[in-house]
Each structure stands twice: as C-alpha cells, then as structure tokens.
C-alpha cells in the first residue's frame, strides 16, 4: 500500500495516519486529527491530510472535500475529491 510523508507523519492511501513512532493515530469524533506541524498543534480534518499528502490541492480557498460514496468516515484517497 502506498504512503506519503506529510511533515513527520506517514499517510496511507486508505486514510490511515501514523506518527514518527509508527503509532496509528485515531481521529477525534468530529473527524479531526490533532497534529504538530511546524512546531504548533493544529487540528486538521482527516480527509484534508490525505489529499494534501498526495499532492491534491483545492482549486479555490476553503473548498470542501466531497466523499464520493457519501460516507464521511471513508477517507481513502479514491473516495475523496474537492
């Protein structure tokens, strides 16, 4: 399974995110991860992390992510689009 590095995290195509200690991160109930990026704690949606890690960026600022199958908990790369 392919993964990309996103700062100090590994992001897999199926939506899994691992920290530098190879521990799988669990999103909060609201679908956000709390990550440390550039020395600051940030809350980022799981779907955004997956798209950003694989180099897929929005065409417009604040564009929303669409889950193709309608399941917001399915954050696999092939289920997401802007």
JOCOR-V429728 format. One line per field, one symbol per residue. ss: DSSP state (a for helix, b for strand, c for the rest). A space follows every 50 residues. Layout:
BEGIN
ss->???
END
This chain:
BEGIN
ss->ccbbbbccbbbbccccbbcccccbcccccccbbbbbbccbbbbbbaaaaa aaaccccccccccccbbcccccccccaaabbc
END
